[in-house]
Amino acid sequence: MIRVMLADDHEIVRLGLRAVLDEADDIEVVGEVATADAAIAAAQAGGIDVMLMDLRFGPGVEGTRVTTGAEATAAIKSAMDNPPKVLVVTNYDTDADILGAIEAGAVGYLLKDAPPTDLLAAVRSAADGDSALSPVVADRLMTRVRTPRTSLTPRELEVLKLVASGSSNREIGHALMLSEATVKSHLVHIYDKLGVRSRTSAVAAAREQGVL
């Protein structure tokens, strides 16, 4: 029996996921949590084979710092000798989101509009330790492999996200603990990979390509 924990801040989503999973004879939903921090605690408590993890959560009980699904995944992977497999189930399909989740240790990435059969198959694959990617996500990753020139590194993506939010080089350096010279170096590489010459053009090109 595959023991599954649902981690999503929307009750209606959890109800939908549970309805699909309850139809399977080999899958048991053992609990639900509504915050990423609660997901970490649930994983550490044990008794879970697969965690269905949302990528973005609303404010927790404290209402201040919000842990993301990718951060929770990384925390679970680093804090446990035998952590549950994490399968991200989300609405977001940008390269930055996908890469962040996979690099954090998620074994799969599924979009919430996936058919029930895909969800069940993904849970079973995750339980076996195999990768489980929705077709859209798999296609995005293959596109990055075929066009490496436009593949931004995780750090470059972080810089570009802050550029998109309107941060200055100094503010970006402060947020990422980098010198302004290093930030400028990252921007040069970003411009080259995206084939642009300005911050505005870089953000526009990244959004057009689905990077942001």
C-alpha positions, 0 to 999 in steps of 0.5 A: 500500500502506498501511503500518501500525504496531501500538502496544499493550501486549498481545501478544494484541491485536497478534496479533489486529489483525495477523491481520485486517490481513494479510487485506487486499491493500492493507494491510501491517503494518510493525511492532509496539511495546508502549509509547507512547514506542516508538510515538513513536520508531517514528513519527519513524523514518518509513515509516508511514502509519497508527498503530493506537494503544492509549489506555492502556499499562502501565509501560514499561521504566523502570517509572515514568512511563507515557505515554498513547496521547493524549499519544503522539498529541500528541507525534507530531503536534507533532514531525513535519511529515508525521506518520502518521495515528493511529487509536486502537483501545481498550476505553475509550469515556468522553467524556473518553477520546474527546475527549482522543484527538481533541483530541490529533490522532487521526483516528479512534477505534475500539473493540476489539470492532469487527467486522473490516470496520470495522477495515479501513474505519477504516484506509483512511479514516485513511490518506486523512485522513478521520475514522473513528469507531465507531458508539458513539463517533460517537453519544457525540459527537453526543449532546454536540453536541445537549446542550451544557449537559452538555459539560464542557471538557477542563480541567473534565474534568481537574478532575473526574477529580482530584475523582473520585480524591479530590484536594482543591482544593489538590491539584488546583491543584498538579497542574494548576498552577492557583490554588485560586480557579480550581479552585473556579471550574471546580467551579462550572461543572461543578456547573452543567453537571451539575445538581448541588451537591456533589463526590460528586454531580458524580462520580456524575452524570458516571459515569452520563452516561459522562463519567468 
